Amino acid sequence: MSDGNDSVFSALLPRNSRNPVMTRRSLYLEKAKACADAAKKAHDLGECIELLQVSERFILLAEHAAKSELHDRKVEQ
């Protein structure tokens, strides 16, 4: 039974299969964009706000992932 959230949750999944070339940063940014896009389509203000908050968290995760990846590259050198 669908509760109407299927399209919102499916928007959180990466559009392409897990491409090994994609960084964690780019995956998080893709999810952030999907949340922001879903927020634009939300009819309920509360849902829109929650989706934008989730999008913001994905952006923070992307920033953290980018710093971690940079650190990992420096350690490998």
C-alpha positions, 0 to 999 in steps of 0.5 A: 500500500502506498502512502503517497511518499513513494515519489519523494523517497525515490527522489532521494535515490541516485538516478544512475547506478552507483558509479564507482567514479562518483565521489561520496561528495557528488552522491550527497550533492545529488541527493541534496538536489533531489530533496530540493527539487522535491520540496519545490513540488511539495504541496504541504508547507511542512513537508517542503520545510522538512525536505529543505532541511534534509537537503541542507543536511546532505550538503553538510555531509557533502562538505564533510565528505569532500574534506575527508577525501582531500585528507585521504589524498594527502595521506596517500601521497 
